[in-house]
Amino acid sequence: MQAYYDADADLTVLQERTVGIIGYGNQGRAQALNLRDSGVRVIIGCLRDESARQAEADQFSVLSIPQAVERADVLALLIPDEVQRQVYQETIARRLRPGQTLDFAHGYNIHFRLIVPPPEVDVIMVAPRMIGTMVRESYLAGGGAPAFVAVAQDASGKALATALALARGIGATRAGALLTTFAQETELDLFQEQGLWPLLIRTMLMAYEVLTDRGFPPEMVALEMYGSGEGAEIFREMARQGFFRQMRLHSQTSQYGTLSRAQQIPFLAQMRSFMERALSSVRDGSFVEEWRKEQAEGYPRFRELRAQAQAHPLNRAEEAMWQLVKQRPA
Ligand code: NDP
């Protein structure tokens, strides 16, 4: 994969351009603050509400979304993916001018053609691999969040240079901006959510059920599985030291137990076929269609799934756990 760092990214590409950040939430606030600190001219376009008050408190020039589209040269669409299509169609599309750049932090709406920009604008992606607060904190600490960058439309011939300049402005090229496509970023992100996390979550719930059925106190199980923060620490060390290398932090009994039992799992073929199906339903558009229908009908299945999750006995177990263990992981 091609990776870009500070030396590959020229911030002067943005010198004569104004960046309009649309939406001042998780990514919007972090990216706006980082870009301004990097010397980029930034305006904010958002609804008149809590976000606008926060942006004003941060001393940005805050406009309505239509005004921001008219004033900005580069538009970073940093509102939730689910509302981007509607906001784009109702407020942005008819105001776009040739030469403008549309920037996304996730490929979903462009890849699935829910937003189809006119050919005379550049369409790019700068997608940090961290939540907004970390994008800001890592920048302030002198580092940055790694990001995926991509170009879907290059009307100006400068789309990649613009994406790299934005990546540098938010601090991403300090860590590394990896060149990908809208398709790969979107499919990978959705696969992670639909092919990997469901298995992890279902496995943990199954472990909870086995142990509590066998008489272990629910709050003790919750503490052991994730409540102490040890699990989060293992993931952190996987990222720092390596997936297997972090195992050195655990006893040999633990290492032997984990590695030997991982080879005894009898349903690996089914797991693989579950993952293949998850990827296929992302790739063939059937997930997007299912989710679009769910949204159009007012989220009936989603509400039901959330209600089921909220009713799971694990919620009560963790309440009991927090009664006993007074300090939560930092
Ligand atoms: P947020 O949910 O934090 O966005 C909130 C902002 O969007 C607020 O300013 C909110 O205004 C505004 N907004 C919500 N609905 C509307 C609407 N209908 N019309 C106009 N403005 C609206 O979004 P994220 O920062 O989480 O996500 C933005 C993009 O970044 C997405 O594409 C996401 O996939 C991507 N991304 C997000 C990451 C993260 O850290 N969460 C990580 C990497 C990528 P109000 O105050 O009115 O609610």
Residues whose N, C-alpha, C, O or C-beta is under 5 A from the ligand:
A	BS01	NDP	G23 Y24 G25 N26 Q27 G28 C46 L47 D49 E50 S51 L77 L78 I79 P80 D81 V83 V87 A105 H106 P128 M130 I131 G132
